[in-house]
Amino acid sequence: MGSKERFYADIMALQPEVTGSCNLVIVNYPNGEKTRFIVDCGLFQESDYSQYNASFPFNAENIEFCVVTHNHVDHTGRLPLLVKKGFTGEIYTSKATAILLPLALADSYKVLKDVAKRNNAKQLYSESDVAETLRHVSATEYTKSVDINPNIKLTMFKNGHLIGAALILIQVRYKGYPNINLLFTGDYNNKNIFSNIPKLRKAVKTLPLTIIQESTYGTTNSDEVTECFEENVLNCIKSGGTVVNMAFSLGRFQEILYKLKTMQDEGKLSTDIPIFADGTLGLRYTALFSKEELEIKPEAVDFLPQNLCFVNKENRAQVLESDECKIIVTTSGMGSYGPAPQYIIKYIKQEKCLIQFTGFTTEGTLGARLKSAENGDIVSIGGMLCTKRARVEYTTEFSAHAKADEMIEFLQQFEDIKLILVNHGETSVKEEFAKRILQEVNSKNVGILNREYLFRVGPYGFIKAMSTKFEI
């Protein structure tokens, strides 16, 4: 083996496309020792990849540590399974994510329990696995470097994707060699209505970097996004119908409520129109937004609209039975779980009503099925057969992901990129975005992460790509 290959890191992905995020890194040192770690440990939500949920293609006992980019189930949902399988290391998160994670994992457990019961299958992990997982969490301050071991330093930087989200910088060092610097974007955004996002330091921008870059909206530019939420809501209310907005529990749920408040403040939405917020997890997260540790900017703390009613099991039937014109914000974001199916069953049959999805809907979810259904089609929802008569709309204006042009701009700020690995996107999107990076970013080496290939990088940059060998 050449001298340049005595010290290197192999980078690979467990996820073929969007959900199930987990990047495995194996660092090889010149003395023959290794460090194995993962970035994220998410649940697969695409039906095509659900078979990957039950196990890992590596020995969890050999993973030294895990770093979490943010608190979404497709990035955290299998952490308890990792612990169940023998992982004993630290799970590094931002301080805000450490506050939010207990709610996320408790909800993941509940959802997986229901799925296992419905399918007469074995549950992935137990409540005790969740409790044990939380004992491994180590909260980290943004911009404060942590020496994980004598060879590896971790630094987190604030990321606009979500409250608590982080860009992850891993710096691997060995005496006599330049550092190997790995920057994981996680799910990236350059802005957040609840939090101020500072620019990256010059010292980071000048590092020789391998960047693991998400690509969820890698074929969509920011000027292609149509802002239709407000118009859709007001048109439905004008016709006397009910609006049902699907929202992810953390981030989107609160942002939709903030948007409705803004519409009220601007005189566009009457405060006489009742607003109902439903979804246990969404409401629990909303209550946490008053915590100082989440660093909510002062002007965004008061984000709840007037005439708002929180919904629970006790009053949900009353809301469902009411024929009054109203606005509902409910979980889950893709429509398959939480109270969402109950509302969809009720209102999908009514022509005056609007079912509105405010985020990404993965293939196989109820949201995706409604998207492909024509008006008048019969759709199966929670065992019920319903005729689609309501308007079903999708808007990406609230997307917490940067668009292609914004990601290109993000990448262009770095002065010494050794390799860009395109991650977290549908296969065709990753391919198109990788081509655009080659054309517009100063990086000669661009690869696409999936389960098929691993990429070897050293202190001097990209070494080679090989077929993935997960067994470690």
N, C-alpha and C positions, 0 to 999 in steps of 0.2 A: 504493500500500500504506500502511495506517495506521501511525502511529508505533509502536504496540504490536507490529506484525508485522515490524519491521525487525530484531529480534533474537529468534530463536525456534529451537526444536528439533523436528524431525519424527521420530517414533518409530514403528517398524514391526516386524513379526515375519516371519521366514521360515517358522516352523513353523505349520501349521494347527492342530495339537492338542498332543500331549505331547512326542514325541521330535523330534530335529533342532533343538534350541533354538538360536536365533540372533536377537538383536534388533539391528536396524540403526538408528543414530541419525545424523541429518544436522543439524548446527548451522549456522545461517545468522547471520552477523554484520552489523551495520549498514553496514560498509564493503564489503560484497559478498563477503567471503571465507567459506569453509566449512570445517568439520571433520567428517569422516566416521569413525565408529568402530562397532564391534560388541561386544556382550556375549554371550559364548559362541559356539561354532561346532561344533554337535553333529551326530551322525549320525542320519539318519532310520531308525527301526527298524520302524515300522508298514509292512506290505506295501503299503498304499494310497498311501504317500507316498515309497516308495523311489526313484521316478524323479527326485526332487529332489536325490539325493545327488551326482550327477555334475557339477553346475555351481552357480554362484551367480548370482542375478539382479542382480548389481552387478559393477563392475570392482574386483577385489581390489587392484589397484595403487593405487586411490584411498582405500583404508581406512588411516587414519593409525595406529590402534592397536586392540588387542583386549583385553578384560578377561574373564577366566574366573572363573565363580562357584564351580565345584567340579569334581572329577576323576571325572566319569561320562561314558561314551562318547557319550551323547545330548547332551552339552554340550561335548565336546572332540574327538570323533571325526573331524571334518573340518578341524581346524587344519592338518594337513599339506597338504591340498588347497588351502587358502587360500594357503599359502606357495608351493605349486607354481604357482598362478595369478598370482603376482606380488606378494603382500603382503610388505612389507619393514619393517614397524613392529615395535613392542614388543608382546609378549603378557604382560599383567600377571596374576599369580596370587598367592595367599598363599604363604608360605614352605613350608608343608606340601604344598600342591598342586604346587609346583615339584619337590619330592622324589618325589612319587608319579606325576607326569605321564609320565615316560619309560616306566614300565611299562605305563601305559594305552595310550599311542600305539603301542608295540611290539606289544601284543596286538591293537589295532585293525587294524594293518597285517596281522598274521597272519590274522585272521578274514576281512578283506576279500580277501586273497589266495586263501583257500580258496573263498570265495563266487564270485570271478571265475573261478577254475578250473572250478568245478562248473557254472557257467552259460555257460562259454566266452565270457566278457566281458572287457573291458579293466579293469585294476585302477585304483582311484581315485588311488593315489599309491604312491611307492616308499619303500624304507628310507632312501634319501638324503634324501627329502622330510621324513621323520620327524626325521632327524638335524639338518637345517637348521632345522626348526621349533623344536627345543629350544634352538637358539642364539639364538632371539628371546625366550626366556622371561625375564621380569624379576620376581624374587621380592619381595613386598611384605609388610611387617609389619602386623598388625592395628592399627587406630586411628592409624597413622602416615600422614599425608597426603602425597601425591606430586603435584608439579606436572608434569603430562604435557606441557603447553605453556603459554604465557603466559595462556591463557584457561581451561584445564581443570585441575581438581584432583580427584584420586581418593583415596578413603578406603575401606578394607575393615574390616568388623566381623565378629567370629566368629559363625558360623551352625551350629546343631546338626545340620544335615542329614547331615553327613559330616565326617570329619577333613579339615581344610583348607578346608572350605566357607566362603563369605563372603557377607555382604550388601554390595552395591556402592553407594557414594554417589558420584555424579558431580556436581560443582558447576561450572557454566559461568558465566563472568563476562565482562563488557564494561563499560568505563568509562562511567559515566553511567547505568547500568541496574542494577536488582537482579539477583542471581544466579538462574539457572535450576537448580533442584536436582532431580536424578533419583535415586531409590532403587530399585535392582533387588534383589528378594529372592532371586533364583535359586530353587533348590528349598529350601524353608524348613522348619526345625524349631526348636523352642525348647529342645530338650534333646538330650543325647548321652551314652550310658553311658561313653564313653571320655574325655570332655572336659568341662570346666566352661565353661558358656556365660554370659558376663556380660550384664547388661541394657544396653540402648542408653543412651548419654549423653543427658542432658536437652537439651543443645545440638542434638542431632539431632532429637529429638522436637518441638522448637519451630520447626524450619525450615519454610518454605512448600515443600511437596513434591509432586512427581508420583511416584507409587509404581507400579512394575511388579510386580504381585503374582501369584505362582503359585497354581494352583487344583486341583492333582492330585486331592485328596480334598475338593473343595469342596461335595460333597453328603453327606459323612459326618461325624458328630460323634464326638468322642473317646469318649463313653459308649456308642456303638454298636459299638465294636471288641470282639470276643470273644477272650479269651485262651485259645486251644485248643491251642497248640503242645505244652505239657507233657503234657496229657492224651492227645493223639494219639500222642505218642512212647511214653508209658508203656503205653498200651493195646496198641500194636503189639508192643512188647517182651514184654509179658505173654503174648501169643498165640504167641510164638516167631518172629515175623517180622522182617524187615529194614526199617529206616526209611531212606529216601533223601530228604535235605533239599536243595532247590535254593537256592542263595544267591548274591547278587551278590558279586563278588570283593573289593570294598572296602567295609568297613562291616558289611554283613550277614553275610558269611562269618565274620568275627571275632566278631560279636555272637552268632551261633548257638553257636559254640564256648564263649563266655563263659556263655551260658544253660545249656549242658550241664554245665559245671563247677559252676555254681550248684546245679543239680539234684543233682549228686553231693555237694556240700558239705552240702546240706540233707537228705541221706539218701534222697532220692526215686528216684535212679538209681544202681544198683549199679555200682561201679567195675570189676566183672567183665565188664560189657558192653563189648566193643571199639568204639572210635570211629575212623572213618577220615575223613581230610580230603584231598580231591582237587581238583585244579585248579591248574595252574602259577601263574597270576596271583594267585589267592587266597592261595596259600602264600607267594609273594614279598611280597605286601602284609603278610601276617602277620609275616614276618621283620622288616619295616621298623617294626613297632609298638614296637620297642625304641629307636628313634631319639628323642633328646631333642627335636629340632626339631618333632616331631609333637605335642608337649605332651600326651601321654597322662597322665591323672591317676594318681597313685601307686597308689591302691587298685585300678586296673584294668589295671596292667601285667602281672600274673600272671593271665592269663585262659584259659590252655589247660587242658582237662580231663585227668584221669588216664586211662591206658590209651588214649592217642591215638597213632595211626600216620599219618604222612604218606604219601600215595600218589603214585606216579609211573608212568611207562610200564613200568618194570621189574617192579613188584609189583602193578599194577592187575589183571592177569589172575587172579592168585591171590585177590584180594579178590572179584572177580566170580564165581569158581568156588566159593568157600566158601558153604556153606549154613548157617553158624552165624548165630545171632541177633546183629545188629549195628546200629550207627548210622553212616550215611554223610552227610557234608556235602560237597557238590560244586558246582562252577560248571558252566554259567552259571545265573544267577538265573531266566531264563525258559525254561530247558531245551533251547534249540536248539543251543547250542555247548558247547565244552569237553568234559569227560568225561561230562556229564549224559546225552546220548542213549544211551551205552553202558549206563549203570545203569538207565535207564528201560526199554530193550529187555529187559534181564534180569529186572527185578522187576515190571513192569506186568502180567505174566501170572500172578503169584502172589497168591492171595486173601489170604494172611496179611500181605502186605507193604503198606507205606505210602509213597506218593510225595507229598511235601509241598513246596509252593511257599511261600516266605516273603516274597515281594514282588510287585510289580506285574507282570502278564503282558500284554504288548502284543498286539493283534490280529494274527494270522498266525504267532505263535510257537508252539512245541510246547506250552508251558504253557497257552496259551489254547485250543489244539485239544483237549487232554486235559480241560480244564475243561468244554467243551461236549459231550464224548463221554459216552455212557451206558455203564453196566457191560455188558460183553459186546460192545460195538462194536469194530470192527476199525480200528486207527489206524496210519497210515504213519509210521514213525520211522526216519529215516536210510536209507530204501530198504527197510526191513523192515516187513512187515505183522504187527502184534501185536494180540492180543485183550486188551482192557482188563478185568482182573479184580482188580487191586489197588485199594485205597482211594486216591483222589487228593484231597488236601485243600489248601486255600488259607487262609493266615492273614495278616492285615494288622497284627498286634500289634507286629511289628518295624518297621513302616513308618517310614522316615526323613523322611516328610512330615508336617507339622502337619495336623490335621484342621480342618474348617470352623470350628468354634467357637474353636479355638486361633488360626487365622488372623484371625478377626474380632477377637479380643482383642489380637492383635499390631497390627492397624490402628487400633484404638481408642486406642492410646497416643499417636498423633500429633495435634498441636494445630492444624495448619494445612494440611490436605490440599487441594491444588488439583485433582488428578485421580488416579483409580485406574484402571490398565489391567490387566484380568484376563488372565493369561498362563498357558501351560503347563498345559493341561487338555483333556479331551475336550470337544467342542463343547457338548453338552447340559449338562455340569457347569459350564463357564465361564458359560453363560447363567444357570443357577440361582444360582450363587455371586454373580454380579454383582447379581442382584435382592436377595439377602440383604445385600450390602454397602450398597446404597441404603437399606435399612430400618434397619440397625444401626450404620452408621459415619457419622461427620460428614463426608460428602463428597457434594456435589451432582452431581459429574461422575464417572461411571463408564463406561468403555468396555471392549470386548472385543478383544484383540489376535488377529489371524490374518493370513493373507496378503492379505486383501481391503481393509483400511483402514489408513491411517496417521493418527496423532494429532499435531496441532501444539500445542506448549505454549510459552509465553513467560514472562518474568519475573513477569508478573502472573497467570499461571495458564493454564487451557485456552483455546485459541483456536478450533480447529475440527477436525473429522474429514473426511478425504477418501479417495477411492479411491487405493489404493497405486500408486505409480509407482517401481518398483525401479531402473530404468535410471539410473545416475549416472556 
